[in-house]
Amino acid sequence: MGYIPDVPLRNSLYGVGAVDLRAQALGAGELVDTAALDRYLFIRNAYLQRRNYLIHDGKPPRDPEDE
C-alpha cells in the first residue's frame, strides 16, 4: 500500500486494515474468556507452545509430563 500515490486513499486503507485486525482480535478474546479459568496462564501457555513449535520447525520433542 505504500506505493499508492493518493495519500487520503492510502491512509483510509491503513485505517480499514487496523479496524479489521482489531475485529479479528475480539473473537480471540472471547475464546480466551470462555476457555480459561485464568486468562494470564492460558495466554502464556499458548504462547510458549507456539514458540516451542516454531523453534523445532513444527516437530517439538515429546514432553515427559504428557506421558
N, C-alpha and C positions, 0 to 999 in steps of 0.2 A: 504494500500500500504506500510505501514511502515514495514511489515514483509517480504518484498521481499529482499532476500539477495544480489542480483545483483545491486550494487549501481548505475551504469550508467543507467540501465533499470529503476530503481525506480525514479531517477531524471528526466529521459525523460518523464515518465508518469506524474509526478508532473507538468512538463512544458507544456505538452499537455493539462492537466486539466486547467491550468491557461489561456492558449490561448483560450480554449473553453469557459471558463467563461467570458472572455473579449468579445468574439464574440457574446455571448448572450446579454451582456450589450449594445452593439452597437445598436441592434434592439430596445431596450427600449429607448435609447437616441433619435432615430429617431421619435419614437412615441411622446415623450415629445415635440420635436421641432415642430411637425405638429399640436399637440392638444392644445398647451398652448400659450397664449399671453405673460404671464410672467412665465418663466421657474422655477424660485425660488418658487413662490406661488403654482404652480402646484405640484411640488415635495413635498413641505411642507404639503400641504393639503392631498396628497395621503398618506404620512407617518402618519399624525395624524388620518386619517380614519382607516388605518390598525391597528394602535396602539389601538384605541378605540375598534375595532372589537376583537382584541386579549385579551384585558383586560376584556371584558364582555363575553368571551367564545363564540363568534360568534353571540351573541344576544344583540347588543348595544341598549340602550334606544332610543326612538324616539327623534329627535331634534325638539324643539318647533319652530325653524326658518323655518323648512321644511313644516309646516302646514299652 
